[in-house]
């Protein structure tokens, strides 16, 4: 029967093969979609940007082969900067050179707004001008879109050829939309939280934050994970006179400049905050009372020995006025001076008013039982 037999046997076989392929492909896609839904729900539970990025890449790596993963943020509308970089299961520093719009694979995706899939290095090596490693082969690059706006770029790579399928590209594309929502929510939460924890005028931490932080540090002190805790509280001397003489706006300028001096001086040695009015607190974990007194004296000198510059406009002319101010400072430490957070603040405050203010101002005093 020859060709006729081949057709009789072959056509049903080929048809069956196509049907089975389509069946298994659809089953795989359904499985991917279910996993994508689970991932989006898990990302929504996190309100920390770094945690969302870490979870996103971790779950993607469970679905598709990922040897290299990069999340790129857009700066000035046309420059891509790495904000997350993972290579062979290791988180790497974000010190890669920026990529410009329409430059390299990620720049092309930013320019066109369309995802790309490459099965081997031969397909993309003439395009790529970015940071891709030498052993990278397969690539998926997808725009991270929210409300029709590209917020960033995701680039995944495998060292194997033909590591990705079109169905996987589709799933990654869908997941990037969920990721964009999760990141936006996390950033909004962090911004809102930061505003609630900061003094609107000086940008230092406020009373609400420092009170919570102090309780947290005392818990560490009690469970043995922290050995020492010192607190510095300072109050500007005769601040009402400054306001009466130069005006409240000038007083605000002094508060802001003092906050800058504190931030630059303390750096990572402690946590500076505005306690209220013209009072400031510096919380210093793992710092002895003796060392805290040294820091307090340094703060006092930084305030007293350098003038504060007030910028005033009179009759349309701008003038600068030098104003010298001083501050009185109290120091207390735990566990030697206090066994709870409120007692630590109360004792540092007592040292401030009894040991410094009443003794003549512009000095540092420690709490004495």
C-alpha positions as semicolon CSV with decimal commas, in nm:
position;residue;x (nm);y (nm);z (nm)
1;X;0,000;0,000;0,000
2;X;0,311;0,225;0,032
3;X;0,232;0,594;0,074
4;X;-0,134;0,529;0,155
5;X;-0,033;0,306;0,448
6;X;0,207;0,571;0,567
7;X;-0,069;0,831;0,561
8;X;-0,319;0,599;0,734
9;X;-0,073;0,524;1,015
10;X;0,122;0,851;1,022
11;X;-0,152;1,116;1,020
12;X;-0,331;0,984;1,335
13;X;0,007;0,942;1,506
14;X;0,116;1,296;1,425
15;X;-0,226;1,433;1,524
16;X;-0,214;1,243;1,851
17;X;0,138;1,375;1,919
18;X;0,023;1,734;1,858
19;X;-0,280;1,688;2,083
20;X;-0,068;1,537;2,361
21;X;0,189;1,816;2,326
22;X;-0,082;2,081;2,350
23;X;-0,237;1,901;2,648
24;X;0,086;1,881;2,844
25;X;0,176;2,239;2,748
26;X;-0,159;2,365;2,873
27;X;-0,118;2,163;3,193
28;X;0,222;2,324;3,246
29;X;0,083;2,672;3,183
30;X;-0,200;2,612;3,431
31;X;0,055;2,496;3,688
32;X;0,264;2,809;3,623
33;X;-0,042;3,032;3,662
34;X;-0,131;2,870;3,995
35;X;0,223;2,922;4,121
36;X;0,220;3,281;3,994
37;X;-0,098;3,347;4,191
38;X;0,061;3,205;4,507
39;X;0,375;3,417;4,457
40;X;0,174;3,737;4,409
41;X;-0,013;3,672;4,736
42;X;0,312;3,611;4,924
43;X;0,471;3,928;4,784
44;X;0,166;4,128;4,895
45;X;0,228;4,014;5,254
46;X;0,569;4,187;5,266
47;X;0,609;4,561;5,317
48;X;0,987;4,583;5,296
49;X;1,125;4,658;4,948
50;X;1,432;4,436;4,988
51;X;1,224;4,149;5,120
52;X;0,985;4,176;4,824
53;X;1,276;4,166;4,576
54;X;1,439;3,872;4,751
55;X;1,113;3,674;4,761
56;X;1,036;3,756;4,397
57;X;1,370;3,623;4,268
58;X;1,362;3,324;4,502
59;X;1,020;3,213;4,379
60;X;1,111;3,280;4,016
61;X;1,417;3,058;4,058
62;X;1,189;2,776;4,171
63;X;0,986;2,805;3,850
64;X;1,252;2,870;3,587
65;X;1,630;2,812;3,575
66;X;1,806;3,127;3,701
67;X;2,182;3,159;3,731
68;X;2,183;3,538;3,710
69;X;1,909;3,779;3,818
70;X;1,908;4,158;3,794
71;X;1,641;4,412;3,886
72;X;1,710;4,751;3,732
73;X;1,558;5,081;3,841
74;X;1,506;5,378;3,610
75;X;1,681;5,707;3,690
76;X;1,614;6,032;3,504
77;X;1,380;5,846;3,266
78;X;1,658;5,694;3,055
79;X;1,924;5,536;3,278
80;X;1,904;5,189;3,432
81;X;2,070;5,124;3,769
82;X;2,097;4,789;3,943
83;X;1,901;4,771;4,271
84;X;1,914;4,392;4,306
85;X;2,183;4,157;4,180
86;X;2,204;3,784;4,239
87;X;2,463;3,561;4,072
88;X;2,480;3,186;4,135
89;X;2,274;3,212;4,457
90;X;2,489;3,496;4,595
91;X;2,364;3,850;4,652
92;X;2,619;4,087;4,499
93;X;2,678;4,462;4,546
94;X;2,488;4,694;4,313
95;X;2,805;4,840;4,165
96;X;2,738;4,768;3,799
97;X;2,777;5,042;3,540
98;X;2,442;5,205;3,449
99;X;2,281;5,118;3,115
100;X;2,127;5,385;2,898
101;X;1,793;5,369;2,725
102;X;1,814;5,187;2,389
103;X;2,154;5,049;2,488
104;X;2,202;4,675;2,534
105;X;1,925;4,425;2,599
106;X;1,777;4,600;2,904
107;X;1,794;4,939;2,730
108;X;1,616;4,793;2,427
109;X;1,336;4,658;2,648
110;X;1,307;4,999;2,819
111;X;1,286;5,170;2,479
112;X;1,031;4,935;2,323
113;X;0,841;4,829;2,636
114;X;0,840;4,471;2,504
115;X;0,978;4,152;2,660
116;X;1,253;3,956;2,483
117;X;1,364;3,591;2,493
118;X;1,700;3,466;2,365
119;X;1,787;3,097;2,351
120;X;2,164;3,137;2,320
121;X;2,448;3,386;2,337
122;X;2,481;3,390;1,959
123;X;2,139;3,557;1,940
124;X;2,213;3,845;2,177
125;X;2,590;3,903;2,186
126;X;2,573;4,165;1,909
127;X;2,307;4,358;2,105
128;X;2,433;4,334;2,461
129;X;2,647;4,619;2,592
130;X;2,576;4,573;2,960
131;X;2,704;4,369;3,253
132;X;2,618;4,016;3,133
133;X;2,863;3,745;3,252
134;X;3,073;3,549;3,002
135;X;2,899;3,217;3,062
136;X;2,544;3,353;3,020
137;X;2,345;3,186;2,742
138;X;1,964;3,199;2,764
139;X;1,807;3,532;2,856
140;X;1,465;3,662;2,953
141;X;1,430;4,040;2,984
142;X;1,095;4,186;3,088
143;X;0,970;4,539;3,164
144;X;0,824;4,589;3,512
145;X;0,504;4,779;3,436
146;X;0,248;4,946;3,661
147;X;-0,046;5,146;3,517
148;X;0,115;5,147;3,171
149;X;0,433;5,300;3,314
150;X;0,765;5,113;3,308
151;X;0,906;5,122;3,662
152;X;1,208;4,900;3,598
153;X;1,353;4,604;3,411
154;X;1,398;4,240;3,512
155;X;1,675;4,042;3,345
156;X;1,715;3,667;3,406
157;X;1,984;3,449;3,257
158;X;2,083;3,082;3,252
159;X;2,417;2,929;3,158
160;X;2,230;2,667;2,952
161;X;2,110;2,713;2,596
162;X;1,734;2,702;2,530
163;X;1,667;2,713;2,904
164;X;1,346;2,913;2,866
165;X;1,019;2,859;2,682
166;X;0,768;3,112;2,553
167;X;0,519;3,000;2,817
168;X;0,777;3,083;3,085
169;X;0,829;3,427;2,934
170;X;0,454;3,482;2,956
171;X;0,448;3,380;3,326
172;X;0,747;3,601;3,411
173;X;0,570;3,888;3,235
174;X;0,257;3,833;3,447
175;X;0,462;3,804;3,766
176;X;0,641;4,131;3,689
177;X;0,304;4,307;3,694
178;X;0,232;4,164;4,041
179;X;0,586;4,250;4,148
180;X;0,539;4,613;4,039
181;X;0,228;4,640;4,260
182;X;0,405;4,478;4,557
183;X;0,708;4,708;4,522
184;X;0,490;5,017;4,491
185;X;0,296;4,918;4,803
186;X;0,618;4,849;4,996
187;X;0,771;5,181;4,892
188;X;0,454;5,368;4,984
189;X;0,452;5,198;5,324
190;X;0,820;5,282;5,384
191;X;0,765;5,646;5,285
192;X;0,461;5,674;5,512
193;X;0,646;5,506;5,796
194;X;0,948;5,734;5,749
195;X;0,726;6,044;5,763
196;X;0,558;5,922;6,081
197;X;0,899;5,861;6,243
198;X;1,066;6,188;6,144
199;X;1,045;6,544;6,264
200;X;0,904;6,744;5,972
201;X;1,132;7,041;6,047
202;X;1,473;6,889;6,128
203;X;1,429;6,550;5,951
204;X;1,569;6,380;6,263
205;X;1,381;6,092;6,423
206;X;1,095;6,210;6,644
207;X;0,984;6,126;6,999
208;X;0,758;5,846;6,877
209;X;1,044;5,666;6,704
210;X;1,305;5,714;6,976
211;X;1,063;5,591;7,244
212;X;1,000;5,268;7,047
213;X;1,372;5,231;6,974
214;X;1,460;5,282;7,338
215;X;1,217;5,007;7,443
216;X;1,364;4,780;7,177
217;X;1,720;4,846;7,299
218;X;1,618;4,781;7,660
219;X;1,472;4,446;7,557
220;X;1,810;4,359;7,406
221;X;1,978;4,472;7,723
222;X;1,756;4,245;7,930
223;X;1,796;3,938;7,707
224;X;2,175;3,975;7,701
225;X;2,219;4,069;7,336
226;X;2,319;4,421;7,441
227;X;2,562;4,498;7,727
228;X;2,551;4,876;7,751
229;X;2,314;5,156;7,662
230;X;2,373;5,529;7,708
231;X;2,149;5,826;7,650
232;X;2,242;6,190;7,593
233;X;1,980;6,462;7,622
234;X;2,057;6,825;7,535
235;X;1,865;7,149;7,560
236;X;1,957;7,478;7,389
237;X;2,030;7,750;7,645
238;X;1,811;8,064;7,639
239;X;1,639;7,956;7,317
240;X;1,338;8,179;7,389
241;X;1,571;8,478;7,376
242;X;1,689;8,368;7,030
243;X;1,329;8,348;6,907
244;X;1,240;8,684;7,063
245;X;1,547;8,852;6,913
246;X;1,561;8,704;6,564
247;X;1,213;8,556;6,515
248;X;1,075;8,203;6,514
249;X;1,184;8,139;6,154
250;X;1,544;8,207;6,254
251;X;1,492;7,981;6,554
252;X;1,383;7,706;6,316
253;X;1,698;7,762;6,108
254;X;1,910;7,708;6,420
255;X;1,721;7,389;6,505
256;X;1,780;7,254;6,152
257;X;2,149;7,342;6,152
258;X;2,195;7,188;6,497
259;X;2,027;6,872;6,368
260;X;2,272;6,862;6,075
261;X;2,568;6,904;6,310
262;X;2,443;6,623;6,532
263;X;2,388;6,391;6,235
264;X;2,732;6,456;6,089
265;X;2,907;6,425;6,424
266;X;2,733;6,114;6,557
267;X;2,709;5,935;6,221
268;X;2,670;5,562;6,302
269;X;2,781;5,585;6,667
270;X;2,427;5,660;6,785
271;X;2,076;5,766;6,688
272;X;1,999;6,138;6,699
273;X;1,640;6,258;6,743
274;X;1,442;6,568;6,825
275;X;1,276;6,509;7,159
276;X;1,057;6,818;7,145
277;X;1,096;7,196;7,125
278;X;1,466;7,273;7,161
279;X;1,551;6,936;7,321
280;X;1,740;6,661;7,141
281;X;1,829;6,304;7,234
282;X;2,116;6,085;7,120
283;X;2,072;5,714;7,192
284;X;2,402;5,525;7,197
285;X;2,384;5,141;7,205
286;X;2,690;4,950;7,329
287;X;2,843;5,272;7,462
288;X;2,966;5,310;7,818
289;X;2,869;5,607;8,031
290;X;3,226;5,734;8,023
291;X;3,237;5,723;7,643
292;X;2,892;5,884;7,619
293;X;3,017;6,172;7,837
294;X;3,305;6,213;7,590
295;X;3,059;6,227;7,302
296;X;2,840;6,475;7,492
297;X;3,137;6,707;7,548
298;X;3,219;6,686;7,177
299;X;2,857;6,778;7,097
300;X;2,870;7,073;7,341
301;X;3,185;7,209;7,178
302;X;3,044;7,156;6,828
303;X;2,748;7,375;6,923
304;X;2,929;7,641;7,127
305;X;3,249;7,697;6,929
306;X;3,102;7,759;6,583
307;X;2,846;8,029;6,502
308;X;2,507;7,952;6,351
309;X;2,438;8,148;6,033
310;X;2,094;8,308;6,003
311;X;1,978;8,425;5,662
312;X;1,743;8,720;5,684
313;X;1,576;8,938;5,422
314;X;1,516;9,301;5,517
315;X;1,375;9,553;5,265
316;X;1,442;9,309;4,984
317;X;1,808;9,265;5,081
318;X;1,951;8,938;5,208
319;X;2,173;8,950;5,515
320;X;2,359;8,683;5,707
321;X;2,385;8,705;6,083
322;X;2,618;8,503;6,303
323;X;2,462;8,378;6,625
324;X;2,645;8,191;6,898
325;X;2,441;7,955;7,114
326;X;2,519;7,699;7,382
327;X;2,354;7,384;7,509
328;X;2,329;7,207;7,842
329;X;2,362;6,829;7,830
330;X;2,271;6,540;8,058
331;X;2,398;6,181;8,036
332;X;2,267;5,858;8,188
333;X;2,343;5,493;8,117
334;X;2,192;5,149;8,164
335;X;2,204;4,921;8,345
336;X;2,395;5,123;8,607
337;X;2,154;5,421;8,624
338;X;1,820;5,274;8,518
339;X;1,637;4,947;8,479
340;X;1,374;5,064;8,228
341;X;1,352;5,305;7,936
342;X;1,147;5,577;8,110
343;X;1,388;5,582;8,404
344;X;1,683;5,627;8,165
345;X;1,522;5,934;8,004
346;X;1,413;6,071;8,342
347;X;1,762;6,038;8,491
348;X;1,937;6,191;8,188
349;X;1,684;6,478;8,205
350;X;1,756;6,525;8,575
351;X;2,130;6,541;8,502
352;X;2,056;6,802;8,234
353;X;1,856;7,037;8,458
354;X;2,021;6,983;8,799
355;X;2,377;6,911;8,692
356;X;2,405;7,138;8,388
357;X;2,134;7,408;8,380
358;X;2,142;7,493;8,749
359;X;2,522;7,478;8,755
360;X;2,555;7,756;8,498
361;X;2,460;7,606;8,157
362;X;2,686;7,522;7,861
363;X;2,817;7,211;8,031
364;X;2,783;6,832;8,043
365;X;2,653;6,656;8,354
366;X;2,612;6,288;8,431
367;X;2,338;6,135;8,642
368;X;2,449;6,059;8,995
369;X;2,236;5,846;9,226
